[in-house]
Amino acid sequence: MKSFGRMFYDSFKSLKDLRTLTTTGILIALAFAIRSFSIEVTPDLRIGFTFLAACTIGMLYGPVVCGMSTFVLDFLGYIVQNKSPRAYSPQLAMVVIISGIIYGCLLYKCDFNNKKLQSYIRIAIARGSVILFCNIGLNSYFLYTLYVNKTFGITNLTKEGMSGFLTYCTPRIAKNLIQLPVDLILLMIFLPAVKFAYEKVRTQFGHKATNT
């Protein structure tokens, strides 16, 4: 428990570092650019790869920074690219923040040099958890209750309501589960490369700072 709390403390503390803010800003901008190339299957279903930037932020700076970053990205995306009359949803925003926290908790300080297999397992658990819990679970529930069937809810379950909800969820489940292996392959290639480049640049700048 102490190490878990320490992880949040270290992540929060890193917000005081200008390099953290600069790098995070660049990654958010990158994620926003990637978001513009997302494929919209339906108004509630999109194929995209912004998770690459979110996972990178989580790996480098932990749950606090990643949770804040995923919220900023989602809110900016809503303001700039939203084409529907729907209002911004606090429930869906909460899911986005939770996904960022999950990435930060599971990917923070992954070591691809000394603990490569363990780091790959953490990647699989992180992405799998977000897909199952956030994308398929919470997102489906909130989207359905907010925009499809407002009478549906945990306290008001009916056979007809459950049938409608499962019908609504089926394409979301299929899309996420089919995309999961692709996501994992991309992450297992992308994150080690980013970590290597980040540590190399950080070492070079640290060395220069020491000699000046």
C-alpha positions as CSV (number, residue, x, y, z in Angstrom):
1,M,0.0,0.0,0.0
2,K,2.9,2.3,0.8
3,S,4.5,1.8,-2.6
4,F,1.1,2.3,-4.3
5,G,0.6,5.6,-2.5
6,R,4.3,6.6,-3.3
7,M,3.6,6.0,-7.0
8,F,0.8,8.6,-6.9
9,Y,3.0,11.0,-4.9
10,D,5.9,10.7,-7.3
11,S,3.5,11.2,-10.3
12,F,2.0,14.3,-8.7
13,K,5.4,15.6,-7.7
14,S,6.6,15.3,-11.3
15,L,4.1,18.0,-12.3
16,K,6.6,20.5,-10.9
17,D,9.2,19.5,-13.5
18,L,9.1,21.6,-16.6
19,R,10.3,18.6,-18.7
20,T,7.3,16.6,-17.6
21,L,4.9,19.4,-18.6
22,T,6.7,19.9,-21.9
23,T,6.9,16.3,-22.9
24,T,3.3,15.6,-21.8
25,G,2.1,18.6,-23.9
26,I,3.9,17.2,-26.9
27,L,2.4,13.8,-26.4
28,I,-1.1,15.3,-25.9
29,A,-0.6,17.2,-29.2
30,L,0.5,13.9,-30.9
31,A,-2.5,12.1,-29.5
32,F,-4.8,14.9,-30.8
33,A,-3.2,14.6,-34.2
34,I,-3.7,10.8,-34.2
35,R,-7.3,11.3,-33.0
36,S,-8.1,13.2,-36.2
37,F,-7.4,10.1,-38.2
38,S,-9.7,7.9,-36.1
39,I,-12.3,5.9,-38.1
40,E,-15.9,6.5,-36.9
41,V,-17.8,3.3,-37.3
42,T,-20.9,4.7,-35.5
43,P,-21.5,7.9,-33.5
44,D,-20.6,5.8,-30.4
45,L,-17.9,3.6,-31.8
46,R,-14.5,4.8,-33.1
47,I,-11.3,3.0,-34.1
48,G,-8.3,5.0,-33.1
49,F,-4.8,4.8,-31.6
50,T,-4.7,7.7,-29.2
51,F,-4.0,5.1,-26.5
52,L,-0.4,5.0,-27.7
53,A,0.3,8.5,-26.4
54,A,-1.8,7.9,-23.2
55,C,0.2,4.7,-22.4
56,T,3.4,6.6,-23.1
57,I,2.5,9.3,-20.6
58,G,1.5,6.7,-18.1
59,M,4.8,4.9,-18.5
60,L,6.9,8.0,-18.1
61,Y,5.0,10.0,-15.5
62,G,2.5,7.8,-13.7
63,P,-1.2,7.8,-12.8
64,V,-1.8,11.4,-11.8
65,V,-0.2,13.0,-14.9
66,C,-1.8,10.4,-17.2
67,G,-5.3,10.8,-15.7
68,M,-5.1,14.5,-16.1
69,S,-3.7,14.2,-19.7
70,T,-6.4,11.8,-20.9
71,F,-9.1,14.2,-19.6
72,V,-7.5,17.2,-21.3
73,L,-7.2,15.2,-24.6
74,D,-10.8,14.1,-24.4
75,F,-12.1,17.6,-23.5
76,L,-10.1,19.3,-26.3
77,G,-11.3,16.6,-28.7
78,Y,-14.9,17.3,-27.8
79,I,-14.5,21.1,-28.2
80,V,-12.6,20.9,-31.5
81,Q,-14.0,17.8,-33.3
82,N,-17.4,17.2,-31.8
83,K,-20.0,17.1,-34.6
84,S,-23.0,16.1,-32.5
85,P,-25.3,18.2,-30.3
86,R,-24.6,16.1,-27.3
87,A,-23.3,17.9,-24.2
88,Y,-20.0,16.9,-22.6
89,S,-20.7,14.1,-20.3
90,P,-19.1,14.0,-16.7
91,Q,-19.7,10.2,-16.7
92,L,-17.8,9.6,-19.8
93,A,-15.1,12.0,-18.7
94,M,-14.7,10.0,-15.5
95,V,-14.2,6.8,-17.6
96,V,-11.5,8.6,-19.5
97,I,-9.7,9.7,-16.3
98,I,-10.0,6.1,-14.9
99,S,-8.4,4.7,-18.1
100,G,-5.5,7.1,-17.7
101,I,-5.0,6.2,-14.0
102,I,-5.0,2.5,-15.0
103,Y,-2.3,3.1,-17.6
104,G,-0.3,5.1,-15.1
105,C,-0.6,2.5,-12.3
106,L,0.4,-0.5,-14.5
107,L,2.9,1.0,-16.8
108,Y,4.7,3.6,-14.6
109,K,8.5,3.0,-14.8
110,C,8.4,-0.1,-16.9
111,D,11.9,-1.5,-17.2
112,F,12.5,-3.0,-20.7
113,N,16.1,-3.7,-20.0
114,N,16.1,-5.7,-16.8
115,K,12.4,-6.8,-16.6
116,K,11.4,-7.1,-20.2
117,L,8.9,-10.0,-19.8
118,Q,7.3,-8.4,-16.7
119,S,7.0,-5.1,-18.6
120,Y,5.2,-6.8,-21.5
121,I,2.9,-8.6,-19.1
122,R,2.1,-5.2,-17.5
123,I,1.3,-3.8,-21.0
124,A,-1.1,-6.6,-21.7
125,I,-2.8,-6.2,-18.4
126,A,-3.1,-2.4,-18.7
127,R,-4.6,-2.4,-22.2
128,G,-6.8,-5.4,-21.5
129,S,-8.1,-3.8,-18.3
130,V,-9.0,-0.6,-20.1
131,I,-10.7,-2.4,-22.9
132,L,-12.7,-4.7,-20.7
133,F,-13.5,-2.4,-17.8
134,C,-13.6,1.1,-19.4
135,N,-14.4,0.6,-23.1
136,I,-16.7,-2.4,-23.0
137,G,-18.0,-2.0,-19.5
138,L,-18.4,1.6,-18.3
139,N,-18.4,3.3,-21.7
140,S,-21.1,1.0,-23.1
141,Y,-23.2,1.4,-20.0
142,F,-23.0,5.2,-19.8
143,L,-23.5,5.7,-23.6
144,Y,-26.5,3.4,-23.6
145,T,-28.2,5.0,-20.5
146,L,-27.3,8.6,-21.6
147,Y,-28.2,8.5,-25.3
148,V,-30.1,5.3,-26.2
149,N,-32.3,4.1,-23.4
150,K,-32.5,6.6,-20.4
151,T,-34.8,4.3,-18.5
152,F,-32.2,1.5,-18.4
153,G,-30.2,1.2,-15.2
154,I,-28.8,-1.1,-12.6
155,T,-31.7,-0.4,-10.3
156,N,-34.2,-0.9,-13.1
157,L,-33.2,-4.1,-14.9
158,T,-35.8,-5.8,-17.1
159,K,-35.4,-8.7,-19.6
160,E,-36.3,-6.4,-22.4
161,G,-33.8,-3.8,-21.2
162,M,-31.0,-6.3,-20.9
163,S,-31.7,-7.6,-24.4
164,G,-31.5,-4.1,-25.8
165,F,-28.3,-3.4,-23.9
166,L,-26.6,-6.6,-25.0
167,T,-27.6,-5.9,-28.6
168,Y,-26.1,-2.4,-28.3
169,C,-22.9,-3.8,-26.8
170,T,-22.3,-6.6,-29.3
171,P,-20.5,-4.5,-32.0
172,R,-18.5,-2.7,-29.3
173,I,-17.4,-6.0,-27.8
174,A,-16.5,-7.4,-31.2
175,K,-14.5,-4.3,-32.2
176,N,-12.6,-4.0,-29.0
177,L,-11.7,-7.7,-28.8
178,I,-10.6,-7.9,-32.5
179,Q,-8.5,-4.7,-32.1
180,L,-6.9,-5.9,-28.8
181,P,-4.1,-8.1,-30.3
182,V,-3.2,-5.2,-32.8
183,D,-3.1,-2.8,-29.9
184,L,-0.8,-5.0,-27.9
185,I,1.6,-5.5,-30.8
186,L,1.8,-1.8,-31.3
187,L,2.4,-1.1,-27.7
188,M,5.0,-3.7,-27.3
189,I,6.9,-2.2,-30.2
190,F,6.2,1.5,-29.5
191,L,6.7,1.8,-25.7
192,P,10.2,0.2,-25.5
193,A,11.4,2.4,-28.4
194,V,10.0,5.5,-26.7
195,K,11.5,4.5,-23.3
196,F,14.9,4.0,-24.9
197,A,14.8,7.3,-26.7
198,Y,13.6,9.2,-23.7
199,E,16.3,7.7,-21.4
200,K,19.0,8.4,-24.0
201,V,17.9,12.1,-24.4
202,R,17.6,12.5,-20.6
203,T,21.0,11.0,-20.0
204,Q,22.6,13.3,-22.6
205,F,21.0,16.4,-21.2
206,G,21.8,15.4,-17.7
207,H,25.4,14.9,-18.7
208,K,25.6,18.3,-20.3
209,A,24.0,19.9,-17.3
210,T,26.6,18.3,-15.0
211,N,29.5,19.6,-17.1
212,T,28.3,23.2,-17.3
